C-alpha cells in the first residue's frame, strides 16, 4: 500500500564560505544534528518563529542571533 504525501518538502541551497561550514561541522559534533543544513534550518526556524510567538524569551532570541552572527549567517 502506497501512501501519497500531500506536503512534500522541497529544499534549496545556500552558499557559505567553506571555512565557516567546517567550523559549523565541528560545532555540531555530538549534538544530534545530522548535518550543517539541519542545524542552520533549526536556528532559522527558532529566529523566525519568535516573530510569530512570544514563547521564546528575548534572551534566547539574542543568544541565537549572536550565534548565527558568529557563524556568519547574519
PQR file of N, CA, C, O and H, with PARSE charges and radii, in Angstrom:
ATOM      1  N   UNK A   1       0.847  -1.182   0.000 -0.4000 1.5000
ATOM      2  CA  UNK A   1       0.000   0.000   0.000 -0.0000 2.0000
ATOM      3  C   UNK A   1       0.895   1.250   0.000  0.5500 1.7000
ATOM      4  O   UNK A   1       1.769   1.396   0.854 -0.5500 1.4000
ATOM      5  N   UNK A   2       0.674   2.110  -0.930 -0.4000 1.5000
ATOM      6  CA  UNK A   2       1.437   3.355  -1.011 -0.0000 2.0000
ATOM      7  C   UNK A   2       0.655   4.494  -0.374  0.5500 1.7000
ATOM      8  O   UNK A   2      -0.562   4.605  -0.519 -0.5500 1.4000
ATOM      9  H   UNK A   2      -0.036   1.992  -1.624  0.4000 1.0000
ATOM     10  N   UNK A   3       1.386   5.323   0.326 -0.4000 1.5000
ATOM     11  CA  UNK A   3       0.785   6.496   0.948 -0.0000 2.0000
ATOM     12  C   UNK A   3       1.252   7.710   0.163  0.5500 1.7000
ATOM     13  O   UNK A   3       2.450   7.933  -0.010 -0.5500 1.4000
ATOM     14  H   UNK A   3       2.375   5.233   0.444  0.4000 1.0000
ATOM     15  N   UNK A   4       0.305   8.478  -0.301 -0.4000 1.5000
ATOM     16  CA  UNK A   4       0.633   9.682  -1.055 -0.0000 2.0000
ATOM     17  C   UNK A   4       0.882  10.828  -0.083  0.5500 1.7000
ATOM     18  O   UNK A   4       0.043  11.125   0.768 -0.5500 1.4000
ATOM     19  H   UNK A   4      -0.668   8.297  -0.160  0.4000 1.0000
ATOM     20  N   UNK A   5       2.024  11.460  -0.212 -0.4000 1.5000
ATOM     21  CA  UNK A   5       2.363  12.588   0.647 -0.0000 2.0000
ATOM     22  C   UNK A   5       1.867  13.866   0.001  0.5500 1.7000
ATOM     23  O   UNK A   5       2.274  14.219  -1.106 -0.5500 1.4000
ATOM     24  H   UNK A   5       2.706  11.220  -0.903  0.4000 1.0000
ATOM     25  N   UNK A   6       0.993  14.546   0.700 -0.4000 1.5000
ATOM     26  CA  UNK A   6       0.439  15.799   0.197 -0.0000 2.0000
ATOM     27  C   UNK A   6       1.413  16.968   0.363  0.5500 1.7000
ATOM     28  O   UNK A   6       1.478  17.848  -0.495 -0.5500 1.4000
ATOM     29  H   UNK A   6       0.663  14.259   1.599  0.4000 1.0000
ATOM     30  N   UNK A   7       2.156  16.977   1.446 -0.4000 1.5000
ATOM     31  CA  UNK A   7       3.033  18.101   1.767 -0.0000 2.0000
ATOM     32  C   UNK A   7       4.494  17.727   1.580  0.5500 1.7000
ATOM     33  O   UNK A   7       5.244  17.634   2.552 -0.5500 1.4000
ATOM     34  H   UNK A   7       2.103  16.262   2.143  0.4000 1.0000
ATOM     35  N   UNK A   8       4.891  17.516   0.358 -0.4000 1.5000
ATOM     36  CA  UNK A   8       6.283  17.156   0.089 -0.0000 2.0000
ATOM     37  C   UNK A   8       7.172  18.369   0.343  0.5500 1.7000
ATOM     38  O   UNK A   8       6.901  19.468  -0.142 -0.5500 1.4000
ATOM     39  H   UNK A   8       4.282  17.592  -0.432  0.4000 1.0000
ATOM     40  N   UNK A   9       8.235  18.149   1.110 -0.4000 1.5000
ATOM     41  CA  UNK A   9       9.166  19.217   1.440 -0.0000 2.0000
ATOM     42  C   UNK A   9      10.206  19.312   0.338  0.5500 1.7000
ATOM     43  O   UNK A   9      10.781  18.305  -0.074 -0.5500 1.4000
ATOM     44  H   UNK A   9       8.454  17.256   1.503  0.4000 1.0000
ATOM     45  N   UNK A  10      10.442  20.520  -0.133 -0.4000 1.5000
ATOM     46  CA  UNK A  10      11.480  20.748  -1.132 -0.0000 2.0000
ATOM     47  C   UNK A  10      12.606  21.538  -0.477  0.5500 1.7000
ATOM     48  O   UNK A  10      12.403  22.207   0.536 -0.5500 1.4000
ATOM     49  H   UNK A  10       9.974  21.338   0.202  0.4000 1.0000
ATOM     50  N   UNK A  11      13.774  21.454  -1.056 -0.4000 1.5000
ATOM     51  CA  UNK A  11      14.947  22.099  -0.488 -0.0000 2.0000
ATOM     52  C   UNK A  11      15.623  22.980  -1.527  0.5500 1.7000
ATOM     53  O   UNK A  11      15.420  22.824  -2.731 -0.5500 1.4000
ATOM     54  H   UNK A  11      13.939  20.910  -1.879  0.4000 1.0000
ATOM     55  N   UNK A  12      16.425  23.901  -1.033 -0.4000 1.5000
ATOM     56  CA  UNK A  12      17.247  24.760  -1.866 -0.0000 2.0000
ATOM     57  C   UNK A  12      18.628  24.839  -1.227  0.5500 1.7000
ATOM     58  O   UNK A  12      18.821  24.371  -0.105 -0.5500 1.4000
ATOM     59  H   UNK A  12      16.589  24.028  -0.055  0.4000 1.0000
ATOM     60  N   UNK A  13      19.556  25.409  -1.912 -0.4000 1.5000
ATOM     61  CA  UNK A  13      20.916  25.526  -1.385 -0.0000 2.0000
ATOM     62  C   UNK A  13      21.214  26.959  -0.989  0.5500 1.7000
ATOM     63  O   UNK A  13      20.737  27.905  -1.615 -0.5500 1.4000
ATOM     64  H   UNK A  13      19.399  25.789  -2.824  0.4000 1.0000
ATOM     65  N   UNK A  14      22.008  27.103   0.055 -0.4000 1.5000
ATOM     66  CA  UNK A  14      22.515  28.394   0.492 -0.0000 2.0000
ATOM     67  C   UNK A  14      24.023  28.251   0.569  0.5500 1.7000
ATOM     68  O   UNK A  14      24.535  27.327   1.201 -0.5500 1.4000
ATOM     69  H   UNK A  14      22.395  26.334   0.564  0.4000 1.0000
ATOM     70  N   UNK A  15      24.721  29.149  -0.063 -0.4000 1.5000
ATOM     71  CA  UNK A  15      26.182  29.072  -0.079 -0.0000 2.0000
ATOM     72  C   UNK A  15      26.773  29.819   1.102  0.5500 1.7000
ATOM     73  O   UNK A  15      26.366  30.934   1.430 -0.5500 1.4000
ATOM     74  H   UNK A  15      24.305  29.899  -0.577  0.4000 1.0000
ATOM     75  N   UNK A  16      27.748  29.171   1.734 -0.4000 1.5000
ATOM     76  CA  UNK A  16      28.504  29.801   2.815 -0.0000 2.0000
ATOM     77  C   UNK A  16      29.973  29.494   2.582  0.5500 1.7000
ATOM     78  O   UNK A  16      30.305  28.532   1.888 -0.5500 1.4000
ATOM     79  H   UNK A  16      28.079  28.266   1.468  0.4000 1.0000
ATOM     80  N   UNK A  17      30.853  30.298   3.153 -0.4000 1.5000
ATOM     81  CA  UNK A  17      32.279  30.023   2.987 -0.0000 2.0000
ATOM     82  C   UNK A  17      32.642  28.648   3.551  0.5500 1.7000
ATOM     83  O   UNK A  17      32.094  28.221   4.568 -0.5500 1.4000
ATOM     84  H   UNK A  17      30.584  31.078   3.717  0.4000 1.0000
ATOM     85  N   UNK A  18      33.554  27.975   2.894 -0.4000 1.5000
ATOM     86  CA  UNK A  18      33.971  26.639   3.302 -0.0000 2.0000
ATOM     87  C   UNK A  18      34.497  26.621   4.734  0.5500 1.7000
ATOM     88  O   UNK A  18      34.199  25.699   5.493 -0.5500 1.4000
ATOM     89  H   UNK A  18      33.999  28.323   2.069  0.4000 1.0000
ATOM     90  N   UNK A  19      35.265  27.622   5.102 -0.4000 1.5000
ATOM     91  CA  UNK A  19      35.800  27.675   6.467 -0.0000 2.0000
ATOM     92  C   UNK A  19      34.674  27.740   7.497  0.5500 1.7000
ATOM     93  O   UNK A  19      34.749  27.107   8.551 -0.5500 1.4000
ATOM     94  H   UNK A  19      35.507  28.371   4.485  0.4000 1.0000
ATOM     95  N   UNK A  20      33.646  28.499   7.188 -0.4000 1.5000
ATOM     96  CA  UNK A  20      32.504  28.604   8.087 -0.0000 2.0000
ATOM     97  C   UNK A  20      31.755  27.277   8.177  0.5500 1.7000
ATOM     98  O   UNK A  20      31.310  26.880   9.255 -0.5500 1.4000
ATOM     99  H   UNK A  20      33.585  29.013   6.332  0.4000 1.0000
ATOM    100  N   UNK A  21      31.620  26.603   7.056 -0.4000 1.5000
ATOM    101  CA  UNK A  21      30.974  25.295   7.032 -0.0000 2.0000
ATOM    102  C   UNK A  21      31.726  24.305   7.921  0.5500 1.7000
ATOM    103  O   UNK A  21      31.121  23.588   8.717 -0.5500 1.4000
ATOM    104  H   UNK A  21      31.982  26.925   6.181  0.4000 1.0000
ATOM    105  N   UNK A  22      33.041  24.275   7.776 -0.4000 1.5000
ATOM    106  CA  UNK A  22      33.856  23.352   8.560 -0.0000 2.0000
ATOM    107  C   UNK A  22      33.786  23.678  10.049  0.5500 1.7000
ATOM    108  O   UNK A  22      33.737  22.775  10.884 -0.5500 1.4000
ATOM    109  H   UNK A  22      33.533  24.857   7.129  0.4000 1.0000
ATOM    110  N   UNK A  23      33.782  24.971  10.381 -0.4000 1.5000
ATOM    111  CA  UNK A  23      33.668  25.392  11.776 -0.0000 2.0000
ATOM    112  C   UNK A  23      32.316  24.954  12.350  0.5500 1.7000
ATOM    113  O   UNK A  23      32.235  24.503  13.492 -0.5500 1.4000
ATOM    114  H   UNK A  23      33.822  25.705   9.702  0.4000 1.0000
ATOM    115  N   UNK A  24      31.275  25.090  11.558 -0.4000 1.5000
ATOM    116  CA  UNK A  24      29.942  24.688  11.997 -0.0000 2.0000
ATOM    117  C   UNK A  24      29.865  23.175  12.160  0.5500 1.7000
ATOM    118  O   UNK A  24      29.248  22.684  13.105 -0.5500 1.4000
ATOM    119  H   UNK A  24      31.341  25.457  10.630  0.4000 1.0000
ATOM    120  N   UNK A  25      30.485  22.434  11.249 -0.4000 1.5000
ATOM    121  CA  UNK A  25      30.527  20.971  11.374 -0.0000 2.0000
ATOM    122  C   UNK A  25      31.128  20.558  12.716  0.5500 1.7000
ATOM    123  O   UNK A  25      30.592  19.689  13.403 -0.5500 1.4000
ATOM    124  H   UNK A  25      30.986  22.833  10.481  0.4000 1.0000
ATOM    125  N   UNK A  26      32.226  21.179  13.078 -0.4000 1.5000
ATOM    126  CA  UNK A  26      32.868  20.859  14.352 -0.0000 2.0000
ATOM    127  C   UNK A  26      31.980  21.272  15.521  0.5500 1.7000
ATOM    128  O   UNK A  26      31.913  20.576  16.534 -0.5500 1.4000
ATOM    129  H   UNK A  26      32.661  21.885  12.520  0.4000 1.0000
ATOM    130  N   UNK A  27      31.305  22.400  15.375 -0.4000 1.5000
ATOM    131  CA  UNK A  27      30.437  22.912  16.437 -0.0000 2.0000
ATOM    132  C   UNK A  27      29.277  21.961  16.738  0.5500 1.7000
ATOM    133  O   UNK A  27      28.863  21.840  17.891 -0.5500 1.4000
ATOM    134  H   UNK A  27      31.359  22.965  14.552  0.4000 1.0000
ATOM    135  N   UNK A  28      28.754  21.290  15.722 -0.4000 1.5000
ATOM    136  CA  UNK A  28      27.575  20.440  15.931 -0.0000 2.0000
ATOM    137  C   UNK A  28      27.914  18.981  16.216  0.5500 1.7000
ATOM    138  O   UNK A  28      27.013  18.159  16.384 -0.5500 1.4000
ATOM    139  H   UNK A  28      29.090  21.388  14.785  0.4000 1.0000
ATOM    140  N   UNK A  29      29.201  18.652  16.272 -0.4000 1.5000
ATOM    141  CA  UNK A  29      29.578  17.275  16.592 -0.0000 2.0000
ATOM    142  C   UNK A  29      28.966  16.868  17.927  0.5500 1.7000
ATOM    143  O   UNK A  29      28.996  17.629  18.894 -0.5500 1.4000
ATOM    144  H   UNK A  29      29.933  19.319  16.136  0.4000 1.0000
ATOM    145  N   UNK A  30      28.412  15.663  17.967 -0.4000 1.5000
ATOM    146  CA  UNK A  30      27.818  15.095  19.178 -0.0000 2.0000
ATOM    147  C   UNK A  30      26.623  15.891  19.701  0.5500 1.7000
ATOM    148  O   UNK A  30      26.325  15.847  20.895 -0.5500 1.4000
ATOM    149  H   UNK A  30      28.388  15.045  17.181  0.4000 1.0000
ATOM    150  N   UNK A  31      25.939  16.616  18.819 -0.4000 1.5000
ATOM    151  CA  UNK A  31      24.759  17.364  19.255 -0.0000 2.0000
ATOM    152  C   UNK A  31      23.464  16.698  18.819  0.5500 1.7000
ATOM    153  O   UNK A  31      22.392  17.057  19.305 -0.5500 1.4000
ATOM    154  H   UNK A  31      26.181  16.652  17.850  0.4000 1.0000
ATOM    155  N   UNK A  32      23.547  15.743  17.920 -0.4000 1.5000
ATOM    156  CA  UNK A  32      22.335  15.113  17.407 -0.0000 2.0000
ATOM    157  C   UNK A  32      21.888  15.683  16.080  0.5500 1.7000
ATOM    158  O   UNK A  32      20.990  15.129  15.446 -0.5500 1.4000
ATOM    159  H   UNK A  32      24.418  15.451  17.525  0.4000 1.0000
ATOM    160  N   UNK A  33      22.495  16.784  15.641 -0.4000 1.5000
ATOM    161  CA  UNK A  33      22.166  17.328  14.333 -0.0000 2.0000
ATOM    162  C   UNK A  33      22.896  16.503  13.281  0.5500 1.7000
ATOM    163  O   UNK A  33      24.116  16.348  13.352 -0.5500 1.4000
ATOM    164  H   UNK A  33      23.225  17.233  16.157  0.4000 1.0000
ATOM    165  N   UNK A  34      22.157  15.970  12.300 -0.4000 1.5000
ATOM    166  CA  UNK A  34      22.793  15.107  11.307 -0.0000 2.0000
ATOM    167  C   UNK A  34      23.619  15.851  10.261  0.5500 1.7000
ATOM    168  O   UNK A  34      24.439  15.248   9.570 -0.5500 1.4000
ATOM    169  H   UNK A  34      21.167  16.096  12.242  0.4000 1.0000
ATOM    170  N   UNK A  35      23.402  17.162  10.145 -0.4000 1.5000
ATOM    171  CA  UNK A  35      24.127  17.919   9.126 -0.0000 2.0000
ATOM    172  C   UNK A  35      24.132  19.402   9.462  0.5500 1.7000
ATOM    173  O   UNK A  35      23.351  19.875  10.288 -0.5500 1.4000
ATOM    174  H   UNK A  35      22.736  17.653  10.707  0.4000 1.0000
ATOM    175  N   UNK A  36      25.023  20.115   8.809 -0.4000 1.5000
ATOM    176  CA  UNK A  36      25.072  21.569   8.961 -0.0000 2.0000
ATOM    177  C   UNK A  36      23.747  22.171   8.487  0.5500 1.7000
ATOM    178  O   UNK A  36      23.229  23.101   9.105 -0.5500 1.4000
ATOM    179  H   UNK A  36      25.657  19.731   8.138  0.4000 1.0000
ATOM    180  N   UNK A  37      23.211  21.648   7.405 -0.4000 1.5000
ATOM    181  CA  UNK A  37      21.945  22.161   6.877 -0.0000 2.0000
ATOM    182  C   UNK A  37      20.817  22.049   7.896  0.5500 1.7000
ATOM    183  O   UNK A  37      20.038  22.987   8.068 -0.5500 1.4000
ATOM    184  H   UNK A  37      23.632  20.893   6.902  0.4000 1.0000
ATOM    185  N   UNK A  38      20.727  20.918   8.565 -0.4000 1.5000
ATOM    186  CA  UNK A  38      19.652  20.752   9.546 -0.0000 2.0000
ATOM    187  C   UNK A  38      19.848  21.682  10.732  0.5500 1.7000
ATOM    188  O   UNK A  38      18.872  22.179  11.293 -0.5500 1.4000
ATOM    189  H   UNK A  38      21.360  20.156   8.425  0.4000 1.0000
ATOM    190  N   UNK A  39      21.091  21.926  11.121 -0.4000 1.5000
ATOM    191  CA  UNK A  39      21.387  22.846  12.224 -0.0000 2.0000
ATOM    192  C   UNK A  39      20.995  24.280  11.855  0.5500 1.7000
ATOM    193  O   UNK A  39      20.353  24.979  12.640 -0.5500 1.4000
ATOM    194  H   UNK A  39      21.884  21.522  10.665  0.4000 1.0000
ATOM    195  N   UNK A  40      21.383  24.701  10.673 -0.4000 1.5000
ATOM    196  CA  UNK A  40      21.060  26.059  10.223 -0.0000 2.0000
ATOM    197  C   UNK A  40      19.542  26.217  10.081  0.5500 1.7000
ATOM    198  O   UNK A  40      18.995  27.255  10.454 -0.5500 1.4000
ATOM    199  H   UNK A  40      21.905  24.134  10.036  0.4000 1.0000
ATOM    200  N   UNK A  41      18.867  25.211   9.551 -0.4000 1.5000
ATOM    201  CA  UNK A  41      17.409  25.267   9.427 -0.0000 2.0000
ATOM    202  C   UNK A  41      16.767  25.394  10.806  0.5500 1.7000
ATOM    203  O   UNK A  41      15.814  26.153  10.980 -0.5500 1.4000
ATOM    204  H   UNK A  41      19.312  24.368   9.248  0.4000 1.0000
ATOM    205  N   UNK A  42      17.285  24.654  11.784 -0.4000 1.5000
ATOM    206  CA  UNK A  42      16.786  24.736  13.153 -0.0000 2.0000
ATOM    207  C   UNK A  42      16.937  26.149  13.703  0.5500 1.7000
ATOM    208  O   UNK A  42      15.993  26.706  14.264 -0.5500 1.4000
ATOM    209  H   UNK A  42      18.059  24.038  11.643  0.4000 1.0000
ATOM    210  N   UNK A  43      18.125  26.730  13.540 -0.4000 1.5000
ATOM    211  CA  UNK A  43      18.365  28.079  14.050 -0.0000 2.0000
ATOM    212  C   UNK A  43      17.461  29.109  13.382  0.5500 1.7000
ATOM    213  O   UNK A  43      16.919  29.993  14.044 -0.5500 1.4000
ATOM    214  H   UNK A  43      18.892  26.278  13.084  0.4000 1.0000
ATOM    215  N   UNK A  44      17.305  28.990  12.075 -0.4000 1.5000
ATOM    216  CA  UNK A  44      16.443  29.936  11.363 -0.0000 2.0000
ATOM    217  C   UNK A  44      14.990  29.796  11.786  0.5500 1.7000
ATOM    218  O   UNK A  44      14.289  30.796  11.938 -0.5500 1.4000
ATOM    219  H   UNK A  44      17.746  28.271  11.537  0.4000 1.0000
ATOM    220  N   UNK A  45      14.528  28.554  11.979 -0.4000 1.5000
ATOM    221  CA  UNK A  45      13.160  28.357  12.467 -0.0000 2.0000
ATOM    222  C   UNK A  45      12.960  29.011  13.830  0.5500 1.7000
ATOM    223  O   UNK A  45      11.925  29.624  14.089 -0.5500 1.4000
ATOM    224  H   UNK A  45      15.098  27.742  11.855  0.4000 1.0000
ATOM    225  N   UNK A  46      13.956  28.875  14.694 -0.4000 1.5000
ATOM    226  CA  UNK A  46      13.872  29.480  16.034 -0.0000 2.0000
ATOM    227  C   UNK A  46      13.746  30.999  15.935  0.5500 1.7000
ATOM    228  O   UNK A  46      12.910  31.600  16.610 -0.5500 1.4000
ATOM    229  H   UNK A  46      14.798  28.377  14.484  0.4000 1.0000
ATOM    230  N   UNK A  47      14.559  31.606  15.112 -0.4000 1.5000
ATOM    231  CA  UNK A  47      14.524  33.062  14.964 -0.0000 2.0000
ATOM    232  C   UNK A  47      13.210  33.511  14.340  0.5500 1.7000
ATOM    233  O   UNK A  47      12.575  34.446  14.825 -0.5500 1.4000
ATOM    234  H   UNK A  47      15.238  31.118  14.563  0.4000 1.0000
ATOM    235  N   UNK A  48      12.805  32.847  13.268 -0.4000 1.5000
ATOM    236  CA  UNK A  48      11.597  33.260  12.567 -0.0000 2.0000
ATOM    237  C   UNK A  48      10.336  32.973  13.368  0.5500 1.7000
ATOM    238  O   UNK A  48       9.365  33.724  13.269 -0.5500 1.4000
ATOM    239  H   UNK A  48      13.322  32.086  12.874  0.4000 1.0000
ATOM    240  N   UNK A  49      10.326  31.915  14.150 -0.4000 1.5000
ATOM    241  CA  UNK A  49       9.139  31.617  14.954 -0.0000 2.0000
ATOM    242  C   UNK A  49       8.977  32.623  16.082  0.5500 1.7000
ATOM    243  O   UNK A  49       7.865  32.846  16.562 -0.5500 1.4000
ATOM    244  H   UNK A  49      11.114  31.305  14.230  0.4000 1.0000
ATOM    245  N   UNK A  50      10.072  33.229  16.503 -0.4000 1.5000
ATOM    246  CA  UNK A  50       9.998  34.234  17.563 -0.0000 2.0000
ATOM    247  C   UNK A  50       9.164  35.422  17.125  0.5500 1.7000
ATOM    248  O   UNK A  50       8.527  36.072  17.954 -0.5500 1.4000
ATOM    249  H   UNK A  50      10.975  33.047  16.113  0.4000 1.0000
ATOM    250  N   UNK A  51       9.160  35.706  15.869 -0.4000 1.5000
ATOM    251  CA  UNK A  51       8.362  36.825  15.369 -0.0000 2.0000
ATOM    252  C   UNK A  51       6.872  36.519  15.435  0.5500 1.7000
ATOM    253  O   UNK A  51       6.049  37.432  15.499 -0.5500 1.4000
ATOM    254  H   UNK A  51       9.678  35.178  15.196  0.4000 1.0000
ATOM    255  N   UNK A  52       6.523  35.230  15.420 -0.4000 1.5000
ATOM    256  CA  UNK A  52       5.123  34.821  15.457 -0.0000 2.0000
ATOM    257  C   UNK A  52       4.648  34.498  16.866  0.5500 1.7000
ATOM    258  O   UNK A  52       3.450  34.536  17.146 -0.5500 1.4000
ATOM    259  H   UNK A  52       7.192  34.488  15.368  0.4000 1.0000
ATOM    260  N   UNK A  53       5.582  34.181  17.750 -0.4000 1.5000
ATOM    261  CA  UNK A  53       5.213  33.702  19.078 -0.0000 2.0000
ATOM    262  C   UNK A  53       6.079  34.363  20.129  0.5500 1.7000
ATOM    263  O   UNK A  53       7.254  34.643  19.891 -0.5500 1.4000
ATOM    264  H   UNK A  53       6.555  34.149  17.523  0.4000 1.0000
ATOM    265  N   UNK A  54       5.509  34.608  21.270 -0.4000 1.5000
ATOM    266  CA  UNK A  54       6.282  35.197  22.358 -0.0000 2.0000
ATOM    267  C   UNK A  54       6.815  34.126  23.290  0.5500 1.7000
ATOM    268  O   UNK A  54       7.322  34.446  24.365 -0.5500 1.4000
ATOM    269  H   UNK A  54       4.554  34.380  21.463  0.4000 1.0000
ATOM    270  N   UNK A  55       6.712  32.841  22.900 -0.4000 1.5000
ATOM    271  CA  UNK A  55       7.190  31.746  23.733 -0.0000 2.0000
ATOM    272  C   UNK A  55       8.699  31.778  23.922  0.5500 1.7000
ATOM    273  O   UNK A  55       9.198  31.402  24.983 -0.5500 1.4000
ATOM    274  H   UNK A  55       6.300  32.580  22.027  0.4000 1.0000
ATOM    275  N   UNK A  56       9.420  32.217  22.921 -0.4000 1.5000
ATOM    276  CA  UNK A  56      10.872  32.287  23.018 -0.0000 2.0000
ATOM    277  C   UNK A  56      11.241  33.592  23.707  0.5500 1.7000
ATOM    278  O   UNK A  56      10.830  34.668  23.273 -0.5500 1.4000
ATOM    279  H   UNK A  56       9.015  32.522  22.059  0.4000 1.0000
ATOM    280  N   UNK A  57      12.000  33.497  24.756 -0.4000 1.5000
ATOM    281  CA  UNK A  57      12.372  34.700  25.504 -0.0000 2.0000
ATOM    282  C   UNK A  57      13.323  35.562  24.688  0.5500 1.7000
ATOM    283  O   UNK A  57      13.979  35.088  23.760 -0.5500 1.4000
ATOM    284  H   UNK A  57      12.334  32.623  25.108  0.4000 1.0000
ATOM    285  N   UNK A  58      13.382  36.812  25.046 -0.4000 1.5000
ATOM    286  CA  UNK A  58      14.305  37.727  24.374 -0.0000 2.0000
ATOM    287  C   UNK A  58      15.742  37.268  24.545  0.5500 1.7000
ATOM    288  O   UNK A  58      16.560  37.408  23.635 -0.5500 1.4000
ATOM    289  H   UNK A  58      12.849  37.197  25.800  0.4000 1.0000
ATOM    290  N   UNK A  59      16.046  36.722  25.709 -0.4000 1.5000
ATOM    291  CA  UNK A  59      17.405  36.229  25.952 -0.0000 2.0000
ATOM    292  C   UNK A  59      17.762  35.121  24.971  0.5500 1.7000
ATOM    293  O   UNK A  59      18.836  35.138  24.370 -0.5500 1.4000
ATOM    294  H   UNK A  59      15.382  36.609  26.448  0.4000 1.0000
ATOM    295  N   UNK A  60      16.857  34.157  24.812 -0.4000 1.5000
ATOM    296  CA  UNK A  60      17.108  33.053  23.890 -0.0000 2.0000
ATOM    297  C   UNK A  60      17.269  33.557  22.466  0.5500 1.7000
ATOM    298  O   UNK A  60      18.146  33.103  21.731 -0.5500 1.4000
ATOM    299  H   UNK A  60      15.985  34.143  25.300  0.4000 1.0000
ATOM    300  N   UNK A  61      16.420  34.493  22.086 -0.4000 1.5000
ATOM    301  CA  UNK A  61      16.491  35.059  20.742 -0.0000 2.0000
ATOM    302  C   UNK A  61      17.828  35.749  20.520  0.5500 1.7000
ATOM    303  O   UNK A  61      18.456  35.571  19.477 -0.5500 1.4000
ATOM    304  H   UNK A  61      15.708  34.862  22.683  0.4000 1.0000
ATOM    305  N   UNK A  62      18.262  36.530  21.490 -0.4000 1.5000
ATOM    306  CA  UNK A  62      19.538  37.222  21.354 -0.0000 2.0000
ATOM    307  C   UNK A  62      20.703  36.242  21.299  0.5500 1.7000
ATOM    308  O   UNK A  62      21.670  36.467  20.571 -0.5500 1.4000
ATOM    309  H   UNK A  62      17.752  36.674  22.338  0.4000 1.0000
ATOM    310  N   UNK A  63      20.618  35.159  22.060 -0.4000 1.5000
ATOM    311  CA  UNK A  63      21.677  34.146  22.032 -0.0000 2.0000
ATOM    312  C   UNK A  63      21.741  33.474  20.664  0.5500 1.7000
ATOM    313  O   UNK A  63      22.828  33.235  20.138 -0.5500 1.4000
ATOM    314  H   UNK A  63      19.833  34.976  22.652  0.4000 1.0000
ATOM    315  N   UNK A  64      20.595  33.173  20.096 -0.4000 1.5000
ATOM    316  CA  UNK A  64      20.556  32.540  18.774 -0.0000 2.0000
ATOM    317  C   UNK A  64      21.089  33.505  17.722  0.5500 1.7000
ATOM    318  O   UNK A  64      21.880  33.118  16.862 -0.5500 1.4000
ATOM    319  H   UNK A  64      19.712  33.366  20.523  0.4000 1.0000
ATOM    320  N   UNK A  65      20.656  34.757  17.791 -0.4000 1.5000
ATOM    321  CA  UNK A  65      21.136  35.747  16.828 -0.0000 2.0000
ATOM    322  C   UNK A  65      22.651  35.921  16.939  0.5500 1.7000
ATOM    323  O   UNK A  65      23.347  36.028  15.930 -0.5500 1.4000
ATOM    324  H   UNK A  65      20.013  35.071  18.490  0.4000 1.0000
ATOM    325  N   UNK A  66      23.155  35.949  18.181 -0.4000 1.5000
ATOM    326  CA  UNK A  66      24.593  36.091  18.386 -0.0000 2.0000
ATOM    327  C   UNK A  66      25.350  34.908  17.785  0.5500 1.7000
ATOM    328  O   UNK A  66      26.385  35.075  17.140 -0.5500 1.4000
ATOM    329  H   UNK A  66      22.590  35.862  19.002  0.4000 1.0000
ATOM    330  N   UNK A  67      24.813  33.719  18.009 -0.4000 1.5000
ATOM    331  CA  UNK A  67      25.464  32.516  17.487 -0.0000 2.0000
ATOM    332  C   UNK A  67      25.449  32.517  15.954  0.5500 1.7000
ATOM    333  O   UNK A  67      26.451  32.174  15.326 -0.5500 1.4000
ATOM    334  H   UNK A  67      23.973  33.583  18.533  0.4000 1.0000
ATOM    335  N   UNK A  68      24.320  32.903  15.352 -0.4000 1.5000
ATOM    336  CA  UNK A  68      24.250  32.982  13.886 -0.0000 2.0000
ATOM    337  C   UNK A  68      25.234  34.014  13.346  0.5500 1.7000
ATOM    338  O   UNK A  68      25.856  33.805  12.304 -0.5500 1.4000
ATOM    339  H   UNK A  68      23.507  33.182  15.863  0.4000 1.0000
ATOM    340  N   UNK A  69      25.371  35.129  14.061 -0.4000 1.5000
ATOM    341  CA  UNK A  69      26.317  36.149  13.631 -0.0000 2.0000
ATOM    342  C   UNK A  69      27.740  35.628  13.724  0.5500 1.7000
ATOM    343  O   UNK A  69      28.549  35.865  12.826 -0.5500 1.4000
ATOM    344  H   UNK A  69      24.866  35.299  14.907  0.4000 1.0000
ATOM    345  N   UNK A  70      28.058  34.909  14.818 -0.4000 1.5000
ATOM    346  CA  UNK A  70      29.390  34.321  14.972 -0.0000 2.0000
ATOM    347  C   UNK A  70      29.692  33.326  13.848  0.5500 1.7000
ATOM    348  O   UNK A  70      30.830  33.202  13.395 -0.5500 1.4000
ATOM    349  H   UNK A  70      27.402  34.717  15.547  0.4000 1.0000
ATOM    350  N   UNK A  71      28.647  32.623  13.412 -0.4000 1.5000
ATOM    351  CA  UNK A  71      28.824  31.642  12.334 -0.0000 2.0000
ATOM    352  C   UNK A  71      28.803  32.289  10.956  0.5500 1.7000
ATOM    353  O   UNK A  71      29.088  31.632   9.955 -0.5500 1.4000
ATOM    354  H   UNK A  71      27.723  32.723  13.780  0.4000 1.0000
ATOM    355  N   UNK A  72      28.463  33.582  10.900 -0.4000 1.5000
ATOM    356  CA  UNK A  72      28.486  34.300   9.641 -0.0000 2.0000
ATOM    357  C   UNK A  72      27.193  34.251   8.847  0.5500 1.7000
ATOM    358  O   UNK A  72      27.172  34.631   7.677 -0.5500 1.4000
ATOM    359  H   UNK A  72      28.232  34.116  11.713  0.4000 1.0000
ATOM    360  N   UNK A  73      26.109  33.786   9.467 -0.4000 1.5000
ATOM    361  CA  UNK A  73      24.843  33.698   8.739 -0.0000 2.0000
ATOM    362  C   UNK A  73      24.080  35.026   8.732  0.5500 1.7000
ATOM    363  O   UNK A  73      23.289  35.277   7.822 -0.5500 1.4000
ATOM    364  H   UNK A  73      26.126  33.476  10.418  0.4000 1.0000
ATOM    365  N   UNK A  74      24.305  35.862   9.719 -0.4000 1.5000
ATOM    366  CA  UNK A  74      23.661  37.183   9.731 -0.0000 2.0000
ATOM    367  C   UNK A  74      24.678  38.233  10.055  0.5500 1.7000
ATOM    368  O   UNK A  74      24.345  39.416  10.116 -0.5500 1.4000
ATOM    369  H   UNK A  74      24.947  35.658  10.458  0.4000 1.0000
TER
END
